[in-house]
Structure formats: structure tokens, C-alpha cells
Amino acid sequence: MKKIVDVVHAQLPPSLNQGIFMRITNESEFDGQEADELKQSLESLTRVLEGSQLGFWDWNIATNEVKRNAIWAEMLGFEFDDIEFTTQQWTDFVHPDDRGRAWASINAVLEGRAAEHELMYRMKTKAGSYKWILDRARIVQRDGDGKPLRMSGTHTDVDKLKKTEDALHASERRFRGIFENAGVGIAQVSLDGTFQFVNDTYCRITGYSREELLNVKKSFQQITVSDDLETDLLLMDRLVNGLDSSYNLEKRYIRKDGSIAWVHLSVSLLKDADERPMGLISAVQDITRLKKLQEELELQARIDYLTGVPNRRYFMELAELEMARMQRYANTLAVIMVDIDFFKNVNDKYGHKAGDIVLQGIARIMKGELREVDVLGRIGGEEFAILLTQTDRQRAIEVADRLQKNVARSDIVLEDGLVLHTTISIGIAVFSREQDSIEALLNRADRGLYLAKAMGRNTFKICD
């Protein structure tokens, strides 16, 4: 019977009822039948321990003797005979950085401050490396005064699990670092458009804080310029319905301060374990400065840098559009050609800088006399063209007369304070059914301009 009790001490897990353990330690209570039952229970228990790969230890607190099973030894790469039955040996196995925590947890149970010792720590293997072990234990025997006499516990090999967990945490930290420090804005968005996660860059681009985007439940629809939203939602619908794997879009955000941010948006779909759409990941690059530069370049390609009015090419584009509109709706249209009289003399006498000031002044005077729907363009050195929409012959003559007189009486002040007065000559052409191109109108207006110059300048001439 004593041999059975000793083996039980070496095999019994802490999950078994403490009362059973106390009964088997009193061998006088067992008769032959009970001993057989106990033996059978022990065999079942041994199979359970072996099947579950649990290392078992039993500590006699009074004698400081510790017994362990073979699995406990094998877990660390030892033969069972290699293991000495002392608590000091267990302490030596525990990683130096973990010993304090391990003993603190055990002492908390011994002192009655905790019901169970449960701790994950590292133990040294026979090969010299360390393995993560999950240690669980309880007090299984006390004396009449409640003082702990025996503690039993199990060791579970959790090394692979712990290392996988550590690798996962490291991966999460790396992802978090990339997420937070990325040079582009990153947002996870639900299918209804509300934000779930955003990084700092995204907040900087939109001007909103995390609190405002996540907790106030802002949606990307709310901060997208309405003219851009329809395309965004259409592409999103295709993505969710499996028609596209991702999409890219240039669109505008309305920042918190009301300003506009142009962004390049790249969107991918997030799916759950069943491959069902669950959200979107958006990468957002701020291209506001690039857009402004593009607009400036486009403006430079269309606008005369000196006078700020359309150049010849852009004037012709606008004139073609207006011509098509006029023909569609049967409106009237007229073209005026303007040339600054004796402009070469200004350059020769006062220099090209003065000539530039005269050009700017004439353009400014004419713009002040025209409607917003009219188109003024600089098409040559000192030549301008004007497209007058919904304008018949009589009104075209009135506009030309007003332009000619206003320029003649206007002061143009040079940088040195010198005041110049100049005049213009004007040719007029009015659309007729026989003329179906803007080039024909310009040619007729140019002939009228030539006639005005031949008449002595500072006048206008209409050419039918």
C-alpha cells in the first residue's frame, strides 16, 4: 500500500479532488478491495497524464522533497533518472529572469493570498536552450491548523504556442509601426462608410482627429466632395460585388476647415473567414500640391502670361465650343479683332517694359467693358480677339464703339509715372448662315481691322 501511495504522490494532478488525496495518504483506511480500486484509478490516471502529455510534480513542503513523473523530465529532454527530487533543482531550471515571478506566484498560494498558482515561464532543457512551460498548482494537503503540507501541479509544454504568439505579436507591432508611420493615409472602413481605424497621416490629410472620425462616426461619404461621390460609390459597389479586385481614384476631400484636399485613393476589399465582404482598406495619398501644379501648368498652357487672358489656342477652343452651342440653339454671335495703334513706336521709344504695361492696360480696359460670357483672347503680339455671344450686328457695333472710345480716353501709367494714351483699331464680323466656322469669322473680322487701319486707325469697320 505504501508503494501505491508514493506512486500516487508522483502522478496525481491538482485537478483531482483534494479529499481523495487525503484518503489515499492514510493507508489504514484501505482494505484489499479498496486497494485494487485505487490501483485501477491510478492506472487510469497514469494513462490520462500520458495521453495529455502533462508533466506532474508533487512537493512535500515539510520535507522539501519533490517528486515528478517521466513526462516532466522528457519535456525538458531528460531521462527520468536524471531528475533529482529537490526544489533547488527546479529553481535552477527556471530562467533567471523568471524565477522571481515563479516564486512570487507560488508564495501567494502558500500564504493564502491566491487559490491557485498559474504561470507561464521558461525552463532550461538538457540541451541548454529554454522552453516555455505553463505551470499550474494547488495546495492538496493541509494540517489541522490549515498550514500547507503538500502542493501538486502540472507542467504543459506551451513553447510552440508561446513562440507563435510572440511571432504574432511581433508581426502586429511591425504592422502597427508601418500603419502608424506610413507616408500615406490608411483607413479601414466598414461597408456603410464609417471609419474603423485610421492612422495619423489620414488624420493630417483630412484635418480631423481620430476621435472625430471614429467616435463621432464620420463617414467617407460625409467628407467627400459631392461631385466626386457618385464615382466613388459606383466603384465601391463593383468591388463589393466581386466585379473588381481593387480600384484607384482621384477625388477631393472636404477638410475640417472647409478647404479641399485632392487625394489619390487606392481601395481593396476585406473579407471574413467565409469570404464575405466585411470592409475596405483605403490607402490615401495627398496630391493637393501636385494638382495645384498641374492646374498652374494647364493655366500657363492656356492663358497668356502677360495679360492674363486666353492665348490663341485656348481662345480657339472656347470659340469652337461657343460656335457649336450657337448653331445648336440658333443664337447670334459676333467676333471682334483689335489691334493697338502704333504699338511698335511705344516699344521703340519707351522700351519693351512699357510695351508690356500698355498690353496689360488695354486688356484690363477691354475686360472691364465685356460680359462674363464674352471671350477675350490675345492672339498675336498686339492683337486681341473678342467672341461676343448672343450678339447681333447692331450690338457688336455698340461694343466696338464703346471699346474704341474707352481705350482712347484712358490713362496708362508707366513705372516712372509717365502717362501714355493710345488708341485701337477694330474689325467686326457677325455670324451668318453661310459662315459655318470660327476661322471664317476671324478672317472677315481681320479684313475689317485692315480696313480700319487703312481709314486712319482709332476706328472700327464691320465686314459682312
TAZI-V863320 format. One line per field, one symbol per residue. phi: phi as a letter, one per 20 degrees, with the letter a starting at -180 (. if undefined). burial: # if it has 16 or more other ideal C-beta (glycine too) atoms within 10 Angstrom, else .. A space follows every 50 residues. Layout:
phi=???
burial=???
//
This chain:
phi=.fffffffgecfeffffgffffffedffedefffffffffffffffffff feleedccdeffemecdceffgffgdndegffeeecffffffffggfdfg ffffffffffenebebebbdbdceeffnedcfcedcbbfdbcefenffdb ccbcddfdffffffffffffffffffffgfdffdfcbdcffenfedbbef fffffendeggffeeemfdfffdeggfefgfgffffffffemeceabcbe bddefgenfddecdddccedcefemegcrcdddcdfdgffffffffffff fddffeemdgfgffgfffffffffffffdleebcccdccfflffffffed nfffffffgfffffffgfedefffddcedbgddcccddflcegfffffff ffffffffeeedeffenfddccccdcdccdfcgfddbfffffffffffff ffffeomlbcbece
burial=...##.########.#.#..#..#.....#.......#..##..##..#. ...########....########.##.#....#.#....#..##...##. .#..##..#.......#.######.....############......### #########..#................#....######...###..##. ###.####...###...#.#..##...#...#..##..#.......#.#. #####.....#####.#.#.........##########..#......... ..##..#.###..###.##..##..#.....##########.#..##..# ...##.###.###.##...#...######..##########.#..##.## ..##..#..#.#.#.....#.##########...#..#..######.### ###....######.
//
